[in-house]
Amino acid sequence: MSFPLRPALIALVAITMATGGCSMAPKYVAPAPPVPESWPVGDAYLVQSEAGLPIVSYKDIFEDPGLQVLIEQALVNNRDLRIAAANVAAARAQTRVVRAAQLPEVGVSASAAHTERGGGNQAVLQRGGWTYNVQGGISSFELDLFGRLANATQSQRNTALATEASARTVRLSLVADLALAWATYAADNDLLEVAQSTAANAEESLRLITARLRGGVAPRTDLRQAEQVLETARGDVAVQRAALAQDINAIRLLVGADFDKTLLPQSTVRVNDTLGVLPAGTSSQVLLRRPDVIAAEYDLKAANADIGVARAQLFPTLSLTGLLGFASTSLSTLLKDDSFTASKRGDASWSIFNAGGRSASVEVAKAQRDAALAAYEGAIQTAFREVSDALADQGTLAERLRATTAFTSSAQDAARLTEATYRQGIASSLDNLDAQRSLYTARRSEVVVRLQVAANRITLYRVLGGDQTSPVQE
């Protein structure tokens, strides 16, 4: 059967679906970045390419197959990344919740009631009856004349996009932290090898000095100094073994599961050979791609929309209700034409006096927008400082590595020559021990600088925004 729809009700439904309000939010204008257009220049900085930041993946920077496997496992298993993904899903769902208030809510209800009628003062009850009712329609739909609901939706949508950008920050930090832990393992392994070889040389020197002491050609002070070198190296061996175990624990936490130890590097030389360099380009505009900067801008947009929400609350609220249904005392005649009922209602409300609370809400929203603007600009300034510091390191690390490598080579040759002359009885035991100490220090320094080179490349990957293959979409 067909249900009659009255013209007034049809008009009501059309109005509720088509009405759109104006926005009370200020027009958003992206702030100019509060940093110079180009990176610092000078003796500490390398000359940068004229090209902008290229589209890259972490696989273009971290070329070692073992590290790539670890990163892939971490992107699946890491718990922080799972939390971030859940937060993104919740923020997206909340956007749909807020947006639902912009559309009419259509509901259906049904009821049945039975009544008994009394017979005045008589004790006998007369027979009563049933009443049936079916009703459906639009319940209390707010006409968004001043854009309050639309701005609330826009604010929540920008909040969700900021959450998504923050999740990318978590991903970026995870990849960088894992790469640094991977490189640190290699450095600790190098330092263990240095300590072990120094301990072996010290044991040989101690054996020679002990033999000379027994022959009366070496003082006891030479023996004690040789023992100091040996015990220092042995202590460092123990320290580095503990450091390697802790490195594995750190990598396991980042990966989120156990992993194949053969994927770990054995030397910093290997690490440096497999880490690419992410060019910075000449323009600081690349900072606008950093996920933390993107998140700060979306927070600013959300705060800007919140001003529109607060302003709209200063104006009257208009709500419409439209209901249609059937009511009958008999279930068999419930859906007959003469049982049809319809009602239309409009409600308007406006707070005349609330002690300035709503006006104060606008001021609160404006202050929060100003704070979000300062946070956005601060995020860009922090990013600029981090990139500039990393570029300054990059510009000098090559010379530092060259110098420390040359120093190690000289110390190694000096130690070899001094040991040869000591065995011939020309050089003193003190000269030989000093040469060993210098070589030990030089080798450790070279490992540290090689780790700094790796850390600098990883830092540039982090501070320049890392992967640019999956930007947040509006």
C-alpha positions as MATLAB code, in Angstrom:
seq = 'MSFPLRPALIALVAITMATGGCSMAPKYVAPAPPVPESWPVGDAYLVQSEAGLPIVSYKDIFEDPGLQVLIEQALVNNRDLRIAAANVAAARAQTRVVRAAQLPEVGVSASAAHTERGGGNQAVLQRGGWTYNVQGGISSFELDLFGRLANATQSQRNTALATEASARTVRLSLVADLALAWATYAADNDLLEVAQSTAANAEESLRLITARLRGGVAPRTDLRQAEQVLETARGDVAVQRAALAQDINAIRLLVGADFDKTLLPQSTVRVNDTLGVLPAGTSSQVLLRRPDVIAAEYDLKAANADIGVARAQLFPTLSLTGLLGFASTSLSTLLKDDSFTASKRGDASWSIFNAGGRSASVEVAKAQRDAALAAYEGAIQTAFREVSDALADQGTLAERLRATTAFTSSAQDAARLTEATYRQGIASSLDNLDAQRSLYTARRSEVVVRLQVAANRITLYRVLGGDQTSPVQE';
ca = [
       0.000    0.000    0.000;
       1.059    3.607   -0.417;
       1.632    6.004    2.459;
       0.371    9.568    2.017;
       2.979   12.301    2.361;
       1.616   15.751    2.980;
       3.163   18.681    1.017;
       4.160   20.464    4.224;
       6.092   17.412    5.423;
       7.812   17.010    2.055;
       8.879   20.656    2.215;
      10.173   20.148    5.754;
      12.336   17.215    4.730;
      13.667   19.106    1.705;
      14.584   22.095    3.833;
      16.392   20.027    6.425;
      18.432   18.228    3.766;
      19.310   21.315    1.723;
      19.906   23.963    4.344;
      23.551   24.920    4.733;
      24.882   27.577    7.046;
      27.515   30.213    6.632;
      30.845   29.802    8.395;
      31.821   32.054   11.282;
      35.430   30.839   11.274;
      38.204   33.218   10.136;
      39.597   32.451    6.695;
      42.673   30.293    7.133;
      45.887   31.687    5.678;
      49.022   29.582    5.970;
      51.651   31.492    7.985;
      54.973   32.263    6.361;
      57.753   30.028    7.763;
      59.671   32.037   10.399;
      63.077   30.833    9.152;
      65.500   31.863    6.394;
      64.774   30.648    2.881;
      68.064   28.747    2.641;
      70.329   26.812    4.972;
      73.306   28.446    6.733;
      76.543   28.724    4.775;
      80.156   28.925    5.875;
      83.222   26.817    6.476;
      81.285   24.291    8.566;
      78.741   23.560    5.831;
      78.970   21.620    2.609;
      77.799   23.191   -0.653;
      74.287   21.838   -1.214;
      72.695   20.709   -4.441;
      70.351   23.098   -6.221;
      67.730   20.352   -6.445;
      64.882   20.141   -3.976;
      64.388   17.233   -1.645;
      63.802   14.136   -3.797;
      61.093   11.562   -3.338;
      62.777    8.756   -1.401;
      62.053    5.672    0.639;
      64.012    4.431    3.628;
      65.363    1.724    1.330;
      67.121    4.430   -0.690;
      68.977    5.593    2.428;
      69.457    2.362    4.379;
      70.846    0.097    1.679;
      71.976   -2.860    3.818;
      69.646   -5.828    3.172;
      69.860   -6.948    6.797;
      68.788   -3.542    8.097;
      65.927   -3.427    5.601;
      64.656   -6.767    6.887;
      64.782   -5.489   10.471;
      62.916   -2.311    9.513;
      60.211   -4.302    7.732;
      59.753   -6.475   10.812;
      59.590   -3.409   13.057;
      56.940   -1.737   10.883;
      54.755   -4.799   11.450;
      55.498   -5.649   15.086;
      56.471   -2.473   16.941;
      53.944   -1.701   19.681;
      54.357    2.089   19.561;
      53.473    1.994   15.880;
      50.409   -0.120   16.641;
      49.292    2.414   19.242;
      49.739    5.211   16.716;
      47.701    3.299   14.120;
      44.917    2.729   16.650;
      44.895    6.433   17.513;
      44.549    7.294   13.819;
      41.620    4.876   13.449;
      39.934    6.375   16.517;
      40.439    9.945   15.250;
      38.959    9.085   11.859;
      35.954    7.426   13.498;
      35.468   10.449   15.762;
      35.337   12.645   12.668;
      32.423   10.571   11.382;
      30.732   10.892   14.770;
      30.965   14.694   14.695;
      29.957   14.928   11.034;
      26.805   12.880   11.713;
      25.349   15.845   13.658;
      25.115   17.795   10.381;
      22.564   15.367    8.937;
      19.007   14.633   10.027;
      18.487   11.679   12.313;
      15.620    9.521   11.082;
      14.039    7.167   13.569;
      11.138    4.744   13.804;
       9.218    3.771   16.935;
       6.242    1.540   17.698;
       4.130    1.077   20.825;
       1.136   -0.763   22.132;
      -0.784    0.136   25.290;
      -3.659   -1.501   27.127;
      -6.015    0.423   29.427;
      -8.680   -0.651   31.931;
     -11.639    1.610   32.695;
     -13.171    1.679   36.171;
     -16.936    1.744   36.801;
     -17.130    4.745   39.163;
     -17.695    3.548   42.731;
     -18.549    0.070   41.566;
     -16.056   -2.710   42.279;
     -16.569   -4.301   38.913;
     -14.060   -3.219   36.219;
     -15.405   -2.535   32.755;
     -13.651   -3.934   29.722;
     -10.792   -1.693   28.446;
      -8.904   -1.744   25.131;
      -5.602   -1.625   23.213;
      -4.068    1.362   21.476;
      -1.433    0.889   18.733;
       1.003    3.485   17.404;
       3.724    3.478   14.693;
       5.712    6.648   14.156;
       8.787    7.745   12.166;
      10.501   10.897   11.029;
      13.179   13.462   11.726;
      13.821   14.168   15.387;
      15.193   17.532   16.507;
      17.431   18.386   13.534;
      19.468   21.564   14.050;
      19.638   23.918   11.077;
      23.295   24.886   10.812;
      22.596   28.508    9.876;
      25.840   29.867   11.327;
      28.186   26.968   10.562;
      28.628   25.676   14.105;
      28.286   22.024   13.145;
      30.271   22.408    9.917;
      33.152   24.071   11.759;
      33.042   21.428   14.484;
      33.378   18.779   11.785;
      36.228   20.681   10.134;
      37.995   21.024   13.471;
      37.727   17.311   14.192;
      38.805   16.440   10.658;
      41.955   18.527   11.041;
      42.565   16.951   14.420;
      42.363   13.525   12.778;
      44.826   14.599   10.083;
      47.172   15.898   12.783;
      46.938   12.523   14.506;
      47.784   10.809   11.236;
      50.815   13.072   10.766;
      51.891   12.308   14.337;
      51.694    8.611   13.484;
      54.097    9.276   10.622;
      56.410   10.928   13.152;
      56.311    7.717   15.216;
      57.128    5.695   12.100;
      59.959    8.037   11.166;
      61.447    7.882   14.659;
      61.139    4.098   14.710;
      63.069    3.667   11.468;
      65.756    6.158   12.545;
      66.100    4.699   16.052;
      66.407    1.194   14.672;
      69.059    2.265   12.155;
      71.021    4.020   14.931;
      70.808    0.976   17.223;
      71.964   -1.189   14.314;
      74.965    1.097   13.712;
      75.729    1.294   17.449;
      75.963   -2.494   17.559;
      78.618   -2.351   14.848;
      80.569    0.301   16.770;
      80.435   -1.703   20.002;
      81.582   -4.769   18.101;
      84.542   -2.776   16.739;
      85.387   -1.514   20.213;
      85.270   -5.083   21.543;
      87.713   -6.188   18.852;
      90.015   -3.258   19.699;
      89.922   -4.131   23.406;
      90.559   -7.809   22.733;
      93.531   -7.178   20.437;
      94.976   -4.641   22.901;
      94.601   -7.159   25.717;
      96.401   -9.789   23.633;
      99.295   -7.390   22.896;
      99.446   -6.383   26.550;
      99.677  -10.034   27.596;
     102.628  -10.514   25.226;
     104.328   -7.369   26.576;
     103.729   -8.556   30.122;
     105.309  -11.915   29.274;
     108.446  -10.227   27.889;
     108.744   -7.834   30.848;
     108.316  -10.709   33.315;
     111.115  -12.620   31.601;
     113.362   -9.553   31.725;
     112.493   -8.944   35.341;
     113.588  -12.466   36.187;
     116.814  -11.851   34.275;
     117.423   -8.654   36.222;
     117.280   -6.359   33.201;
     113.856   -4.758   33.849;
     112.554   -2.887   36.892;
     109.379   -3.875   38.703;
     107.763   -0.570   37.658;
     107.757   -1.782   34.041;
     105.855   -4.875   35.167;
     103.224   -2.825   37.007;
     102.714   -0.469   34.086;
     102.246   -3.420   31.732;
      99.694   -4.876   34.121;
      97.785   -1.585   34.091;
      97.525   -1.639   30.310;
      96.394   -5.274   30.360;
      93.742   -4.822   33.060;
      92.408   -1.687   31.395;
      91.914   -3.627   28.162;
      90.330   -6.562   30.000;
      87.913   -4.222   31.739;
      86.960   -2.678   28.404;
      86.371   -6.153   26.971;
      83.830   -6.812   29.718;
      82.194   -3.411   29.164;
      81.832   -3.965   25.430;
      80.374   -7.436   25.862;
      77.684   -5.946   28.089;
      77.139   -3.132   25.569;
      76.600   -5.639   22.743;
      74.024   -7.528   24.805;
      72.225   -4.249   25.562;
      72.318   -3.287   21.871;
      70.570   -6.554   21.012;
      67.952   -5.864   23.689;
      67.341   -2.388   22.256;
      66.981   -3.731   18.715;
      64.632   -6.474   19.895;
      62.407   -3.870   21.569;
      62.319   -1.713   18.442;
      61.646   -4.680   16.155;
      58.924   -5.863   18.527;
      59.984   -9.515   18.281;
      63.053  -11.710   18.255;
      65.225  -11.457   15.147;
      68.035  -13.143   13.268;
      71.359  -12.017   14.796;
      73.129  -12.602   11.474;
      71.359   -9.464   10.205;
      73.539   -7.313   12.470;
      76.636   -5.554   11.067;
      80.093   -6.477   12.262;
      81.954   -3.216   11.605;
      81.323    0.501   11.250;
      83.173    0.445    7.927;
      80.407   -1.774    6.564;
      77.757    0.508    8.092;
      79.172    3.659    6.485;
      79.377    1.953    3.113;
      75.658    1.079    3.155;
      74.177    4.340    4.455;
      73.143    6.804    1.763;
      72.992   10.575    2.196;
      69.673   12.413    1.925;
      70.401   15.748    0.194;
      68.908   18.767    1.909;
      68.480   21.022   -1.113;
      68.882   24.775   -0.812;
      65.377   25.742    0.317;
      64.187   25.470    3.892;
      60.663   24.926    2.486;
      61.400   21.186    2.656;
      60.771   21.503    6.396;
      57.066   21.855    5.622;
      57.132   18.163    4.698;
      58.195   17.066    8.173;
      55.338   15.136    9.779;
      55.632   17.032   13.076;
      55.359   20.348   11.202;
      52.386   18.984    9.234;
      50.727   17.918   12.495;
      51.293   21.375   13.999;
      49.668   23.043   10.977;
      46.621   20.779   11.167;
      46.340   21.635   14.874;
      46.397   25.295   13.837;
      43.630   24.693   11.277;
      41.561   22.884   13.899;
      41.977   25.776   16.328;
      40.937   28.203   13.586;
      37.738   26.205   12.987;
      37.056   26.170   16.734;
      36.727   29.961   16.590;
      33.850   29.493   14.154;
      32.226   27.034   16.553;
      32.494   29.498   19.447;
      31.212   32.425   17.382;
      28.201   30.456   16.143;
      27.182   29.771   19.729;
      26.509   33.514   20.112;
      23.565   33.219   17.702;
      20.150   31.559   18.039;
      19.726   27.825   17.552;
      16.907   26.623   15.299;
      15.771   22.990   15.439;
      13.151   21.230   13.337;
      11.138   18.118   14.087;
       8.986   16.267   11.587;
       7.043   13.144   12.489;
       4.541   11.013   10.639;
       2.857    7.798   11.648;
      -0.281    5.819   12.284;
      -2.372    5.450   15.417;
      -5.367    3.126   15.891;
      -7.269    1.202   18.516;
      -7.208   -1.843   16.287;
      -4.137   -3.565   14.918;
      -6.007   -4.537   11.732;
      -6.774   -0.895   10.880;
      -3.415    0.544   11.965;
      -2.156    1.271    8.437;
      -5.410    2.693    7.069;
      -5.490    6.233    5.658;
      -7.759    7.512    8.398;
      -5.174    6.394   10.993;
      -2.423    8.596    9.515;
      -0.962   11.358   11.704;
       1.656   14.007   10.938;
       3.272   16.764   12.954;
       5.769   19.527   12.208;
       7.571   21.572   14.795;
      10.227   24.238   14.882;
      12.094   25.341   18.015;
      14.324   28.382   18.372;
      16.455   29.163   21.395;
      18.759   32.033   22.198;
      20.470   32.733   25.450;
      19.877   36.394   26.306;
      22.182   36.511   29.309;
      24.859   34.055   30.420;
      27.274   36.442   32.193;
      29.499   36.714   29.102;
      30.307   33.001   29.031;
      29.812   32.552   25.292;
      31.781   35.694   24.458;
      34.549   34.415   26.684;
      34.456   31.117   24.780;
      35.291   33.041   21.606;
      38.251   34.654   23.350;
      39.374   31.241   24.588;
      39.206   29.873   21.024;
      41.202   32.830   19.706;
      43.868   32.405   22.401;
      44.107   28.702   21.607;
      44.469   29.566   17.911;
      47.310   31.970   18.790;
      48.976   29.249   20.858;
      48.622   26.787   17.969;
      50.154   29.366   15.630;
      53.122   29.823   17.963;
      53.488   26.030   18.254;
      53.465   25.708   14.455;
      56.095   28.397   14.019;
      58.126   26.912   16.861;
      58.025   23.488   15.194;
      59.444   25.014   12.002;
      62.165   26.884   13.905;
      63.137   23.742   15.813;
      63.247   21.792   12.571;
      65.441   24.454   10.957;
      67.880   24.341   13.876;
      68.022   20.510   13.815;
      68.722   20.403   10.068;
      71.305   23.205   10.311;
      73.122   21.384   13.114;
      73.113   18.139   11.132;
      74.431   19.928    8.035;
      77.198   21.520   10.105;
      78.216   18.064   11.314;
      78.005   16.649    7.810;
      80.252   19.401    6.497;
      83.068   18.597    8.954;
      82.762   14.859    9.571;
      84.616   13.909    6.402;
      87.679   15.852    7.545;
      87.378   14.460   11.068;
      87.222   10.912    9.739;
      90.213   11.522    7.462;
      92.224   12.951   10.350;
      91.414   10.181   12.811;
      92.085    7.491   10.201;
      95.491    9.020    9.439;
      96.229    9.287   13.166;
      95.367    5.609   13.671;
      97.635    4.608   10.797;
     100.515    6.614   12.255;
      99.921    5.246   15.758;
      99.817    1.695   14.412;
     103.131    2.152   12.569;
     104.706    3.802   15.623;
     103.572    0.940   17.868;
     105.014   -1.638   15.460;
     108.382    0.128   15.199;
     108.600    0.751   18.949;
     107.862   -2.898   19.737;
     110.560   -4.006   17.285;
     113.178   -1.728   18.847;
     112.040   -2.752   22.323;
     112.611   -6.413   21.490;
     116.103   -5.437   20.286;
     116.775   -3.697   23.577;
     116.912   -0.211   22.047;
     113.567    1.266   23.159;
     112.488    1.211   26.778;
     109.511   -0.638   28.168;
     107.859    2.706   28.923;
     108.176    3.748   25.267;
     106.575    0.490   24.179;
     103.687    0.804   26.643;
     103.068    4.433   25.644;
     102.933    3.400   21.992;
     100.351    0.720   22.830;
      98.238    3.208   24.783;
      98.348    5.706   21.910;
      97.312    3.059   19.404;
      94.467    1.913   21.667;
      93.178    5.467   22.018;
      93.517    6.141   18.293;
      91.600    3.014   17.284;
      88.789    3.767   19.717;
      88.591    7.350   18.443;
      88.314    6.158   14.857;
      85.416    3.870   15.756;
      83.659    6.764   17.515;
      84.031    9.056   14.502;
      82.789    6.353   12.134;
      79.714    5.961   14.336;
      79.251    9.743   14.259;
      79.282    9.626   10.450;
      76.560    6.968   10.489;
      74.559    8.821   13.137;
      74.741   12.040   11.117;
      73.276   10.386    8.026;
      70.508    8.833   10.127;
      69.865   12.205   11.777;
      69.527   13.907    8.394;
      67.001   11.246    7.409;
      65.055   12.012   10.573;
      65.189   15.830   10.622;
      64.457   16.240    6.899;
      61.275   14.239    7.270;
      62.435   10.805    6.146;
      60.220    9.058    3.614;
      58.256   11.328    1.299;
      56.270    8.571   -0.360;
      53.140    8.647    1.826;
      52.128   12.239    2.628;
      49.034   12.940    4.677;
      46.118   13.535    2.334;
      43.436   16.134    3.072;
];
